[in-house]
């Protein structure tokens, strides 16, 4: 009986330790997902949303258990049809103020323990700042080309003026 009680207490202690570890992992995972700078969501095979991080909820509202029509976007269907494939698409939208926004949509299949597809995972990154900097860089490059062209033209004009002055100096001297 004493051995049995010791074994039972040992098992209970291991269960308590595993429960604490599980809770710590859940807290870590929730903190990680909710503090991502990107929007994150997951759908099951029926097309119902099963997960959303806080950033996605702030943009789209809480749509857990919601099923859209069509159930899967073309990118989601492509990810599920091609196991191991990551589908990436860039999208441009214009907000109500007329400002342009860029987003990078990444979709990957989700697997169960037997490596069967059980849904899709989506990540939406706001790349507006990157594209704005890219446009600014291109504008600066164009300005540099214009300035360089203007400088070249001023050098040619200066050379012509110098040559013309040399001719005039001879004529005036005569």
C-alpha positions as CSV (number, residue, x, y, z in Angstrom):
1,X,0.0,0.0,0.0
2,X,2.9,2.4,0.8
3,X,4.5,1.7,-2.5
4,X,1.2,2.3,-4.3
5,X,0.7,5.6,-2.4
6,X,4.2,6.7,-3.3
7,X,3.7,5.9,-6.9
8,X,0.4,7.7,-7.0
9,X,1.9,10.8,-5.4
10,X,4.8,10.7,-7.8
11,X,2.3,10.5,-10.8
12,X,0.2,13.4,-9.3
13,X,3.4,15.5,-8.9
14,X,4.3,14.8,-12.6
15,X,0.8,15.7,-13.7
16,X,1.0,19.0,-11.7
17,X,4.4,19.8,-13.2
18,X,3.1,19.0,-16.8
19,X,0.1,21.2,-16.2
20,X,2.3,24.1,-15.1
21,X,4.5,23.6,-18.1
22,X,1.5,23.5,-20.4
23,X,0.2,26.8,-18.8
24,X,3.6,28.5,-19.2
25,X,3.7,27.4,-22.9
26,X,0.2,28.7,-23.5
27,X,1.0,32.0,-21.9
28,X,4.2,32.2,-24.0
29,X,2.4,31.3,-27.2
30,X,-0.4,33.8,-26.6
31,X,2.1,36.5,-25.8
32,X,4.0,35.7,-29.0
33,X,1.0,35.6,-31.3
34,X,-0.6,38.8,-29.8
35,X,2.6,40.8,-30.0
36,X,3.5,40.0,-33.6
37,X,3.7,43.1,-35.8
38,X,1.6,41.2,-38.4
39,X,-1.9,39.9,-38.6
40,X,-2.2,36.1,-38.0
41,X,-5.2,33.8,-38.4
42,X,-6.0,30.1,-39.0
43,X,-8.8,28.3,-40.7
44,X,-9.8,24.6,-40.4
45,X,-10.8,22.4,-43.4
46,X,-14.4,23.5,-43.1
47,X,-13.3,27.1,-43.7
48,X,-14.1,28.3,-40.2
49,X,-11.6,30.7,-38.5
50,X,-10.0,28.9,-35.5
51,X,-7.4,31.4,-34.5
52,X,-6.8,35.2,-34.7
53,X,-4.2,37.3,-33.0
54,X,-5.1,40.7,-31.5
55,X,-3.9,42.7,-34.5
56,X,-6.2,40.7,-36.9
57,X,-9.1,41.2,-34.5
58,X,-8.4,44.9,-34.4
59,X,-8.6,45.1,-38.2
60,X,-11.4,42.6,-39.0
61,X,-13.2,42.1,-35.7
62,X,-13.5,38.8,-33.9
63,X,-14.4,36.3,-36.7
64,X,-13.6,33.1,-34.9
65,X,-15.9,30.3,-36.0
66,X,-17.0,32.5,-38.9
67,X,-17.2,30.9,-42.4
68,X,-16.8,33.2,-45.4
69,X,-18.3,32.7,-48.9
70,X,-16.3,31.4,-50.8
71,X,-14.9,29.2,-48.0
72,X,-11.3,29.5,-49.2
73,X,-9.5,32.2,-51.2
74,X,-7.6,31.1,-54.3
75,X,-4.3,31.5,-52.3
76,X,-5.7,29.3,-49.4
77,X,-6.9,26.6,-51.8
78,X,-3.5,26.7,-53.6
79,X,-1.6,26.3,-50.3
80,X,-3.8,23.3,-49.3
81,X,-3.4,21.6,-52.8
82,X,0.4,21.9,-52.7
83,X,1.6,20.5,-49.4
84,X,4.7,22.2,-48.2
85,X,4.2,25.2,-50.4
86,X,4.1,28.7,-49.2
87,X,1.8,31.0,-51.2
88,X,2.7,34.7,-51.2
89,X,0.8,37.5,-52.7
90,X,1.2,41.3,-52.5
91,X,-1.9,43.4,-52.5
92,X,-2.5,47.1,-52.7
93,X,-5.5,48.9,-51.2
94,X,-6.7,52.5,-50.9
95,X,-8.2,53.6,-47.6
96,X,-11.1,56.0,-47.1
97,X,-8.7,58.9,-47.1
98,X,-7.2,58.0,-50.5
99,X,-3.9,56.7,-49.0
100,X,-2.4,53.7,-50.7
101,X,-1.5,50.7,-48.5
102,X,0.5,47.6,-49.4
103,X,0.2,44.2,-47.7
104,X,2.0,40.9,-48.1
105,X,-0.3,37.9,-47.7
106,X,1.4,34.6,-46.8
107,X,-0.6,31.4,-46.6
108,X,0.8,27.9,-45.6
109,X,-1.0,24.6,-44.9
110,X,-1.5,23.4,-41.3
111,X,-0.8,19.8,-40.5
112,X,-1.9,17.4,-37.8
113,X,0.3,14.9,-36.0
114,X,0.0,12.4,-38.9
115,X,1.1,15.2,-41.4
116,X,-2.4,15.4,-42.9
117,X,-3.6,18.9,-43.9
118,X,-6.0,20.2,-41.3
119,X,-6.3,23.8,-42.5
120,X,-4.4,26.9,-43.4
121,X,-2.4,29.6,-41.6
122,X,-2.4,33.1,-42.9
123,X,0.0,36.0,-42.1
124,X,-0.7,39.5,-43.4
125,X,2.2,42.0,-43.1
126,X,1.7,45.7,-43.7
127,X,4.5,46.7,-46.1
128,X,3.3,50.3,-46.7
129,X,6.4,51.9,-45.0
130,X,8.8,49.7,-47.1
131,X,7.0,50.7,-50.4
132,X,6.8,54.4,-49.4
133,X,10.6,54.3,-48.8
134,X,11.1,52.6,-52.1
135,X,9.0,55.2,-53.9
136,X,11.0,58.0,-52.1
137,X,14.3,56.3,-53.2
138,X,13.1,56.1,-56.8
139,X,12.1,59.8,-56.7
140,X,15.5,60.7,-55.3
141,X,17.2,58.7,-58.0
142,X,15.1,60.6,-60.7
143,X,16.1,63.9,-59.1
144,X,19.7,62.9,-59.1
145,X,19.6,62.0,-62.8
146,X,17.9,65.4,-63.6
147,X,20.5,67.2,-61.5
148,X,23.3,65.3,-63.3
149,X,21.8,66.2,-66.7
150,X,21.5,69.9,-65.7
151,X,25.1,69.9,-64.5
152,X,26.2,68.3,-67.9
153,X,24.2,71.0,-69.8
154,X,25.8,73.8,-67.7
155,X,29.3,72.4,-68.4
156,X,28.6,72.4,-72.1
157,X,27.2,75.9,-72.0
158,X,30.2,77.1,-70.0
159,X,32.5,75.5,-72.6
160,X,30.7,77.2,-75.4
161,X,30.8,80.5,-73.7
162,X,34.6,80.1,-73.1
163,X,35.2,79.2,-76.8
164,X,33.0,82.2,-77.9
165,X,34.9,84.5,-75.5
166,X,38.2,83.3,-77.1
167,X,36.9,84.2,-80.5
168,X,35.6,87.5,-79.3
169,X,39.0,88.3,-77.6
170,X,40.8,88.0,-81.0
171,X,38.2,90.1,-82.8
172,X,38.2,92.8,-80.1
173,X,42.0,92.8,-80.0
174,X,42.2,93.3,-83.8
